[in-house]
Structures are given as C-alpha cells and as structure tokens.
Amino acid sequence: MLSAILVDGKTVIGALVATAVLVLLAIVLAQPLGGLAFLGVAIWGTIVALVTVGGLLIVRAGRPLVGAGTIVMAVAVWVAFYVQPQAWLLWTLLFFVAVGLVVAGTRADVGERSWVVGWALVDNSQDHLWGGWLPSGGGFLQAATTASTRQPLWPLDPAYQSFLANVVVPNGGTWAGLTAGGELVFGVMLALGLLTPVAAMGAMWQNGNYILMKGMVAHGAYTDKTFFAVELFCLLAAAGYAYGVDASLRRLAPTAIANLLVGRQATHEPDEHKPIHA
C-alpha cells in the first residue's frame, strides 16, 4: 500500500543530487553577477523555461490546457516582477488561473487531485524585490546580521552563525538575490507540479536555512517549519503525479527521466500514458 503512495529511494537520492547541483551552480553564478543580476537571470530563465515547456505540452503531448497554464504562469511571473506600480492582484489572479488550467488539463493523465503549494514562495520572492532587499541586501542582510550575533539556542547554532557571519553577511546582496531567486524558481515548480521532487527538495533547502537562521528551537521559525513539512509531504507523496505538469510531461520523456519527473517508479499504465520518444 505504502509503495503506491511514497516515492522510492532512488527518486529521493536523484532529487537530492539534482538540487545540490542546481544550488551550487546558482551560488557560483551569483558571485560575479551580484544579487540583483542573478535574480534577473532567475526570472527570465523561469519565464523562458515555462514558455518552452508549455509549447512542448501543446505541440508534442497534446495537452493544450496544461501547456496554456504553464505559459500563463510565465506571464504571471513577468507581471509580478516587472509591472509598476506593483500589480499584486493581477499576478496573483494569473497565478491561480495558471494552476487551475494545469489541474483541469491533467485530468486525462491522473485520476486524483492534490492541493497547490508554491504561491507563498513566489509571493515572498517578488515582495523581497519590491521591499528593497536588492541590490545591497536590505532586510535580508539585517536579519542575517542579527541571527549571526544572537544568543545560541541549541548546540548546532554556533556553526551556522559562523557561516552567516563569515560568508553571508559580507556578501549580503548576493545571498539576498540567491534567496529570492530560489523562492521564485522552486515556488513556481511546486505550484505547477513541475519536476516536483527537485522543487520540493529545493524548497526544503530554502526553508531549512530560514529555520537555522531563526533557530531550530525558536518559536519564530514555526511558519518555516510548517512549509518544510508541506514540502516534505509533496516529495514523499509524489504530488507532481497526483496533479501537475509532471503527469503530462512524463509522456514526452524516456522512462528513466520520467521516473524522476513523476516522483516514483512507473506502474502499469494504459498505453496512452507511456512516454513518447522522439
């Protein structure tokens, strides 16, 4: 029974490795670019990737609603970060329209539904940009500085506080951009159910750092712990298979890649659900 619900160990390890590679590449790329430029790369990389995936889903997978939802999400991201004055109501409406199209379009591929996560991460990301985090670090730098000098609350705090003081605080703008960029990318992926194991692992990494910054046992980290638990559930319960782009996109991918997209080993399915090879 549990094997039909939970992901297998290979998927978890694969997602962990893929997330670690993405995070390391992002850190390396952000050093010469700076936080603001890196966030720009993350925004446009997300937009281009969403439009590309949407086109593939429409043209190759025969899933016009799912593809349209993915493209609408790209528009929502553009509105959230580039339209002035801040069009929070418009981008939020577009965001949930996009998710609704994906949910409706995946009915041909799945027989169950899940819920939407990811919106809060994207909302945080755009709010950090408009709220003055970049280019110099703003509120993020202030929070990191405070966290690096607060009284340790448990035995592992000093090690993380040393990392904050020696690595993050001297480069506050860069790490603020990395944080906002990660929230955007992993939030969009989670909301759409796109590469869900990697998205969930990346979001857990983000919230894990927030928890460590505030203190593992601190009451102030309760919201981040809640997000972490939800993201862990999305990883273990193969949420991208229950609802999301993964359920339709797997039809275009070789079996090995499809297993990573789906978030669990493929089971016996109708022929129409088998991956389509070029």
VEXGU-298266 format. One record per atom (N, C-alpha, C): x, y, z. Coordinates in steps of 0.2 Angstrom, whole numbers, padded with zeros to 4 digits, always signed. Last residue first. Example, Ala and Ser with C-alpha at 12.3 -4.5 7.8 and 13.67 -1.06 7.14 Angstrom:
<atoms>
+0064-0011+0035;+0068-0005+0036;+0064+0000+0039;+0066-0028+0039;+0062-0022+0039;+0066-0016+0039;
</atoms>
This chain:
<atoms>
+0056+0053-0146;+0057+0057-0152;+0060+0052-0157;+0044+0044-0137;+0051+0045-0138;+0051+0049-0145;+0033+0046-0124;+0033+0047-0131;+0041+0048-0133;+0029+0035-0110;+0032+0041-0113;+0033+0040-0121;+0011+0030-0109;+0018+0028-0109;+0022+0034-0112;-0002+0032-0109;+0002+0036-0104;+0009+0034-0104;-0008+0024-0118;-0008+0031-0120;-0004+0035-0115;-0008+0011-0112;-0003+0013-0117;-0002+0020-0119;-0010+0013-0094;-0013+0012-0101;-0007+0014-0106;+0002+0006-0083;-0002+0011-0085;-0005+0009-0092;+0010+0000-0069;+0007-0002-0075;+0002+0003-0077;+0021+0013-0064;+0017+0007-0063;+0014+0005-0069;+0038+0020-0061;+0032+0020-0065;+0028+0013-0064;+0043+0027-0046;+0044+0022-0051;+0037+0021-0055;+0040+0044-0043;+0040+0037-0041;+0041+0033-0047;+0041+0056-0049;+0042+0056-0042;+0041+0049-0039;+0040+0060-0062;+0034+0058-0059;+0035+0058-0051;+0053+0064-0065;+0048+0069-0066;+0042+0067-0062;+0060+0052-0063;+0061+0057-0059;+0056+0063-0060;+0053+0044-0073;+0053+0042-0066;+0055+0047-0061;+0057+0050-0085;+0050+0051-0082;+0049+0049-0075;+0070+0046-0086;+0069+0053-0084;+0062+0054-0081;+0068+0033-0089;+0072+0035-0083;+0071+0042-0081;+0060+0033-0100;+0057+0031-0094;+0061+0033-0088;+0060+0049-0109;+0062+0042-0108;+0060+0040-0101;+0045+0060-0110;+0052+0059-0108;+0053+0051-0108;+0032+0063-0113;+0037+0065-0118;+0044+0063-0116;+0025+0060-0102;+0023+0056-0109;+0028+0058-0114;+0028+0068-0092;+0032+0062-0092;+0030+0058-0099;+0019+0079-0093;+0026+0080-0096;+0030+0073-0097;+0008+0075-0086;+0008+0076-0093;+0015+0076-0096;+0013+0075-0073;+0009+0069-0075;+0008+0069-0083;+0020+0087-0071;+0024+0081-0072;+0020+0075-0075;+0011+0097-0069;+0014+0096-0076;+0017+0089-0077;-0002+0090-0058;+0003+0094-0060;+0006+0092-0067;-0006+0078-0046;-0008+0084-0050;-0002+0087-0052;+0001+0066-0043;-0006+0067-0041;-0010+0073-0045;+0014+0069-0047;+0010+0064-0051;+0002+0064-0050;+0018+0079-0039;+0018+0080-0046;+0014+0075-0050;+0018+0072-0027;+0012+0076-0028;+0012+0078-0035;+0023+0060-0020;+0023+0061-0027;+0018+0066-0029;+0025+0060-0006;+0018+0058-0009;+0018+0059-0016;+0037+0066-0004;+0036+0059-0002;+0030+0056-0005;+0036+0079-0008;+0041+0075-0011;+0039+0068-0010;+0025+0084-0001;+0025+0084-0008;+0030+0080-0011;+0030+0083+0012;+0025+0079+0010;+0024+0078+0002;+0040+0092+0012;+0042+0085+0013;+0036+0081+0010;+0032+0104+0011;+0036+0102+0005;+0039+0095+0006;+0026+0103+0023;+0022+0103+0017;+0026+0101+0011;+0037+0105+0032;+0033+0099+0032;+0029+0098+0026;+0041+0118+0028;+0046+0112+0027;+0042+0106+0027;+0030+0126+0032;+0032+0125+0025;+0036+0119+0023;+0032+0124+0046;+0026+0121+0043;+0027+0120+0035;+0044+0130+0048;+0044+0123+0049;+0037+0120+0046;+0041+0143+0045;+0046+0139+0040;+0045+0132+0041;+0032+0145+0056;+0030+0146+0049;+0034+0142+0044;+0041+0144+0067;+0036+0139+0066;+0033+0139+0059;+0052+0152+0071;+0053+0148+0065;+0047+0143+0063;+0049+0158+0083;+0048+0162+0077;+0049+0158+0071;+0053+0148+0093;+0046+0149+0091;+0045+0153+0084;+0068+0139+0090;+0064+0146+0091;+0057+0145+0089;+0075+0128+0087;+0070+0128+0093;+0066+0134+0094;+0083+0133+0077;+0079+0127+0076;+0074+0126+0081;+0084+0149+0072;+0085+0145+0077;+0080+0139+0077;+0084+0157+0061;+0080+0160+0066;+0081+0156+0073;+0093+0150+0053;+0094+0157+0054;+0090+0159+0060;+0086+0138+0052;+0093+0138+0055;+0094+0145+0057;+0075+0142+0045;+0074+0139+0051;+0081+0139+0055;+0081+0146+0033;+0077+0151+0037;+0076+0148+0044;+0086+0133+0028;+0090+0139+0030;+0087+0144+0034;+0074+0127+0026;+0079+0124+0031;+0084+0129+0033;+0069+0134+0015;+0066+0134+0022;+0070+0132+0028;+0078+0129+0005;+0077+0136+0007;+0074+0137+0014;+0077+0115+0006;+0083+0118+0007;+0082+0126+0009;+0063+0114+0002;+0065+0112+0009;+0072+0115+0011;+0065+0118-0011;+0061+0122-0006;+0062+0121+0001;+0072+0108-0016;+0075+0114-0016;+0071+0119-0011;+0063+0097-0014;+0070+0097-0011;+0073+0104-0010;+0053+0101-0023;+0052+0100-0015;+0058+0100-0012;+0059+0101-0035;+0056+0108-0032;+0055+0107-0025;+0063+0088-0037;+0068+0093-0036;+0065+0099-0033;+0050+0082-0037;+0055+0080-0032;+0060+0085-0031;+0043+0090-0048;+0041+0091-0041;+0046+0088-0036;+0044+0095-0061;+0050+0092-0058;+0049+0092-0050;+0030+0104-0057;+0035+0103-0062;+0041+0101-0059;+0018+0108-0051;+0019+0101-0051;+0024+0100-0056;+0016+0122-0050;+0014+0119-0056;+0015+0111-0056;+0021+0125-0037;+0014+0126-0039;+0011+0123-0045;+0034+0120-0039;+0030+0117-0034;+0022+0118-0036;+0039+0130-0048;+0039+0122-0049;+0034+0119-0045;+0037+0142-0041;+0034+0141-0047;+0034+0133-0049;+0046+0139-0030;+0039+0141-0029;+0035+0139-0035;+0059+0138-0036;+0056+0132-0033;+0049+0133-0031;+0060+0151-0042;+0061+0145-0046;+0057+0139-0042;+0058+0160-0030;+0054+0161-0037;+0054+0154-0040;+0067+0156-0021;+0060+0156-0019;+0056+0156-0025;+0079+0158-0028;+0077+0151-0026;+0069+0151-0024;+0079+0172-0029;+0079+0168-0035;+0076+0161-0033;+0080+0175-0015;+0074+0177-0019;+0073+0173-0025;+0093+0170-0012;+0087+0168-0009;+0080+0169-0012;+0101+0176-0021;+0100+0169-0021;+0094+0167-0018;+0099+0190-0017;+0097+0188-0023;+0096+0180-0024;+0105+0188-0004;+0098+0190-0004;+0095+0188-0011;+0118+0185-0008;+0114+0180-0004;+0107+0182-0004;+0122+0198-0013;+0122+0191-0017;+0118+0186-0014;+0120+0206-0002;+0116+0207-0008;+0116+0201-0012;+0130+0201+0008;+0123+0201+0009;+0118+0202+0003;+0143+0197+0010;+0140+0197+0003;+0133+0197+0004;+0145+0196+0024;+0150+0200+0020;+0147+0201+0012;+0135+0187+0028;+0134+0194+0029;+0139+0199+0025;+0139+0174+0023;+0133+0178+0020;+0133+0185+0022;+0152+0171+0029;+0150+0170+0022;+0145+0174+0019;+0153+0174+0042;+0159+0174+0038;+0158+0174+0030;+0140+0174+0048;+0145+0180+0049;+0150+0180+0044;+0135+0162+0044;+0132+0168+0042;+0136+0174+0043;+0144+0153+0049;+0143+0153+0042;+0140+0160+0040;+0142+0155+0062;+0149+0157+0059;+0148+0157+0052;+0129+0150+0064;+0130+0158+0065;+0137+0160+0062;+0131+0137+0062;+0128+0141+0057;+0129+0148+0057;+0139+0134+0074;+0142+0133+0067;+0138+0137+0061;+0130+0138+0084;+0136+0142+0083;+0139+0141+0076;+0119+0129+0083;+0118+0136+0081;+0125+0139+0080;+0120+0116+0089;+0122+0117+0082;+0122+0125+0079;+0114+0117+0102;+0122+0116+0101;+0124+0117+0094;+0103+0132+0103;+0105+0124+0104;+0112+0123+0101;+0104+0145+0103;+0098+0142+0107;+0099+0135+0107;+0115+0159+0105;+0114+0152+0103;+0108+0149+0107;+0110+0175+0104;+0112+0170+0108;+0111+0163+0106;+0115+0183+0088;+0111+0182+0094;+0113+0176+0098;+0123+0186+0077;+0126+0188+0084;+0121+0187+0089;+0117+0181+0066;+0124+0179+0067;+0126+0181+0074;+0104+0187+0066;+0105+0180+0068;+0112+0178+0069;+0108+0200+0062;+0105+0199+0069;+0106+0192+0071;+0113+0197+0049;+0117+0200+0054;+0115+0199+0061;+0101+0193+0043;+0107+0188+0044;+0112+0191+0049;+0093+0204+0044;+0091+0198+0048;+0097+0193+0049;+0100+0213+0036;+0099+0214+0043;+0097+0208+0047;+0099+0206+0024;+0106+0207+0027;+0105+0209+0035;+0086+0207+0022;+0089+0200+0022;+0095+0201+0026;+0083+0221+0020;+0080+0217+0026;+0084+0210+0027;+0097+0224+0010;+0091+0226+0014;+0089+0222+0020;+0106+0221+0000;+0104+0216+0005;+0098+0217+0009;+0108+0229-0011;+0113+0229-0006;+0111+0224+0000;+0099+0231-0022;+0105+0226-0023;+0109+0225-0017;+0087+0221-0013;+0092+0221-0018;+0093+0229-0020;+0076+0222-0004;+0082+0218-0002;+0088+0219-0007;+0065+0230-0006;+0072+0233-0005;+0077+0229-0003;+0053+0226-0009;+0054+0228-0002;+0061+0230-0001;+0053+0221-0022;+0050+0227-0021;+0051+0230-0014;+0060+0208-0018;+0062+0213-0023;+0060+0220-0022;+0051+0203-0009;+0058+0204-0007;+0061+0209-0012;+0040+0201-0016;+0040+0205-0011;+0047+0208-0009;+0044+0190-0025;+0043+0197-0028;+0042+0202-0022;+0046+0180-0015;+0052+0182-0019;+0050+0189-0022;+0034+0179-0008;+0039+0181-0005;+0045+0184-0009;+0027+0173-0019;+0025+0180-0016;+0030+0183-0012;+0033+0161-0021;+0034+0166-0026;+0032+0173-0024;+0029+0155-0009;+0037+0156-0010;+0037+0162-0016;+0016+0155-0010;+0019+0159-0004;+0026+0160-0006;+0014+0146-0020;+0012+0153-0021;+0015+0157-0016;+0017+0133-0016;+0022+0137-0020;+0020+0144-0021;+0004+0121-0019;+0009+0125-0014;+0013+0128-0019;-0012+0115-0020;-0007+0120-0023;-0003+0122-0017;-0016+0098-0018;-0018+0105-0017;-0012+0109-0020;-0022+0085-0029;-0019+0087-0023;-0020+0094-0023;-0032+0071-0036;-0030+0078-0036;-0026+0079-0029;-0033+0058-0048;-0034+0060-0041;-0031+0067-0041;-0030+0052-0060;-0037+0051-0058;-0038+0054-0051;-0022+0059-0074;-0022+0056-0067;-0029+0056-0065;-0023+0062-0088;-0017+0059-0086;-0017+0056-0079;-0034+0070-0090;-0033+0064-0094;-0027+0060-0092;-0032+0080-0081;-0037+0075-0079;-0036+0069-0084;-0024+0090-0083;-0021+0084-0081;-0026+0079-0080;-0031+0102-0085;-0028+0098-0091;-0025+0092-0089;-0035+0106-0073;-0040+0104-0077;-0037+0100-0083;-0022+0110-0067;-0027+0105-0064;-0032+0102-0069;-0019+0119-0077;-0015+0113-0076;-0019+0108-0073;-0029+0129-0074;-0028+0126-0081;-0024+0120-0081;-0025+0132-0061;-0032+0129-0062;-0032+0126-0069;-0013+0138-0062;-0013+0132-0059;-0020+0128-0060;-0017+0150-0070;-0012+0145-0072;-0013+0138-0069;-0025+0156-0060;-0028+0154-0067;-0024+0148-0070;-0016+0159-0051;-0021+0154-0049;-0025+0151-0055;-0008+0169-0058;-0005+0163-0055;-0010+0157-0054;-0018+0179-0061;-0015+0175-0066;-0011+0168-0064;-0020+0183-0048;-0025+0180-0052;-0023+0176-0057;-0007+0188-0045;-0010+0183-0041;-0016+0179-0044;-0006+0198-0054;-0001+0192-0055;-0004+0187-0051;-0016+0207-0050;-0016+0204-0057;-0012+0198-0057;-0013+0210-0037;-0019+0207-0038;-0019+0203-0045;-0001+0217-0038;-0001+0211-0034;-0007+0207-0036;+0008+0226-0047;+0001+0223-0048;+0000+0217-0045;+0016+0240-0042;+0016+0233-0041;+0009+0231-0042;+0015+0252-0056;+0015+0250-0049;+0014+0243-0048;+0025+0240-0065;+0024+0245-0060;+0018+0250-0061;+0030+0224-0068;+0024+0229-0069;+0024+0233-0063;+0039+0214-0065;+0041+0220-0069;+0036+0225-0070;+0036+0204-0057;+0042+0207-0056;+0043+0213-0060;+0023+0200-0060;+0024+0201-0053;+0031+0204-0052;+0023+0199-0074;+0019+0204-0071;+0021+0205-0064;+0031+0187-0075;+0033+0194-0078;+0029+0199-0075;+0023+0178-0069;+0030+0179-0066;+0032+0186-0069;+0012+0177-0077;+0011+0179-0070;+0018+0181-0067;+0018+0172-0089;+0015+0179-0089;+0014+0182-0082;+0020+0159-0084;+0026+0164-0086;+0024+0171-0086;+0007+0155-0082;+0012+0156-0076;+0018+0160-0078;+0003+0154-0095;+0000+0159-0091;+0005+0160-0085;+0011+0143-0099;+0013+0149-0102;+0010+0155-0098;+0005+0133-0091;+0012+0134-0090;+0014+0141-0093;-0008+0133-0096;-0007+0135-0089;+0000+0137-0088;-0006+0129-0109;-0008+0135-0108;-0007+0138-0101;-0002+0115-0106;+0003+0120-0109;+0001+0127-0108;-0014+0111-0101;-0008+0111-0097;-0003+0116-0099;-0022+0113-0112;-0024+0116-0106;-0018+0117-0101;-0016+0104-0122;-0017+0112-0123;-0018+0115-0117;-0008+0092-0124;-0011+0094-0118;-0012+0102-0118;+0000+0085-0133;-0007+0085-0135;-0011+0087-0128;+0014+0084-0133;+0010+0080-0128;+0002+0080-0129;+0018+0093-0143;+0020+0086-0143;+0016+0082-0139;+0011+0106-0142;+0013+0103-0148;+0014+0095-0148;+0009+0108-0128;+0003+0109-0133;+0005+0105-0139;+0021+0104-0122;+0015+0101-0119;+0009+0102-0124;+0030+0113-0128;+0030+0106-0129;+0024+0102-0127;+0025+0125-0123;+0024+0124-0130;+0025+0116-0132;+0028+0124-0110;+0021+0125-0112;+0020+0123-0119;+0042+0123-0110;+0038+0118-0108;+0031+0118-0110;+0044+0137-0115;+0046+0131-0119;+0043+0125-0117;+0038+0144-0105;+0036+0145-0111;+0038+0139-0116;+0047+0140-0094;+0039+0139-0094;+0036+0140-0101;+0059+0145-0098;+0058+0138-0097;+0051+0136-0097;+0057+0159-0099;+0059+0155-0105;+0057+0148-0104;+0054+0161-0085;+0050+0163-0090;+0051+0159-0096;+0066+0157-0078;+0060+0154-0077;+0055+0155-0082;+0075+0166-0084;+0076+0159-0085;+0070+0155-0084;+0070+0178-0079;+0070+0176-0086;+0071+0169-0088;+0073+0175-0065;+0066+0177-0068;+0066+0175-0075;+0087+0173-0065;+0082+0168-0062;+0075+0169-0065;+0092+0184-0069;+0093+0178-0073;+0088+0173-0071;+0088+0193-0059;+0085+0194-0066;+0086+0188-0070;+0095+0188-0049;+0088+0187-0048;+0085+0188-0055;+0108+0192-0053;+0106+0184-0053;+0099+0183-0052;+0107+0205-0052;+0108+0202-0059;+0106+0195-0058;+0106+0206-0038;+0101+0209-0042;+0101+0206-0049;+0118+0200-0033;+0111+0198-0031;+0106+0200-0036;+0131+0196-0044;+0128+0200-0039;+0121+0198-0038;+0140+0190-0054;+0134+0194-0056;+0131+0198-0051;+0150+0182-0047;+0152+0188-0052;+0146+0192-0054;+0141+0174-0039;+0146+0178-0036;+0149+0184-0041;+0131+0167-0045;+0129+0173-0042;+0135+0177-0040;+0137+0156-0050;+0135+0161-0055;+0133+0167-0051;+0139+0149-0038;+0144+0150-0042;+0143+0156-0047;+0125+0147-0034;+0130+0151-0029;+0136+0153-0033;+0120+0139-0044;+0117+0146-0043;+0122+0150-0039;+0128+0128-0043;+0128+0132-0049;+0126+0139-0048;+0123+0123-0030;+0130+0125-0031;+0131+0129-0037;+0109+0121-0034;+0111+0126-0029;+0118+0128-0029;+0110+0111-0044;+0107+0117-0045;+0109+0123-0040;+0116+0101-0036;+0120+0103-0042;+0117+0110-0044;+0106+0098-0026;+0113+0101-0024;+0117+0104-0030;+0096+0094-0035;+0095+0100-0031;+0102+0103-0029;+0102+0082-0039;+0100+0087-0044;+0099+0094-0041;+0103+0075-0027;+0109+0076-0031;+0107+0082-0036;+0089+0074-0023;+0094+0077-0019;+0100+0079-0023;+0084+0067-0034;+0081+0074-0032;+0086+0078-0028;+0090+0055-0032;+0091+0058-0038;+0089+0066-0037;+0085+0051-0019;+0093+0052-0020;+0094+0056-0026;+0072+0050-0022;+0074+0055-0017;+0081+0056-0018;+0073+0040-0032;+0070+0046-0034;+0072+0051-0029;+0077+0029-0024;+0081+0032-0030;+0079+0038-0032;+0067+0026-0015;+0073+0029-0013;+0078+0032-0018;+0051+0031-0021;+0056+0026-0020;+0062+0030-0018;+0037+0039-0013;+0042+0039-0018;+0047+0034-0016;+0021+0032-0008;+0028+0035-0007;+0032+0035-0013;+0010+0025-0013;+0010+0031-0011;+0016+0035-0011;+0013+0012-0016;+0009+0015-0021;+0008+0023-0019;+0020+0008-0005;+0024+0008-0011;+0020+0012-0016;+0009+0006+0005;+0014+0012+0005;+0018+0013-0001;+0004-0006+0000;+0000+0000+0000;+0004+0006+0000;
</atoms>
